């Protein structure tokens, strides 16, 4: 499962959302997502099977984005 992660310049997660398969859900929307503001970046990452089962709040509290590699790392 993929997740969109909005983060600041230090990698602190500001928002995280699991990316749904809109076609499979029967949605007429072609895309959904988060829009970054100045000083923020958005990265799409693949969640591990374990992480995809965890609540988003838990991911938010225990992970951050490594701005160099654009991957999730533990705090």
Secondary structure, DSSP 4 states (H G I P E B T S, - for coil): -EEEEEEETT--EEEEEE---TTTTT-S-S-------TTEEEEEEEPPHHHHHS-HHHHHHHEEEETTTTEEEE-
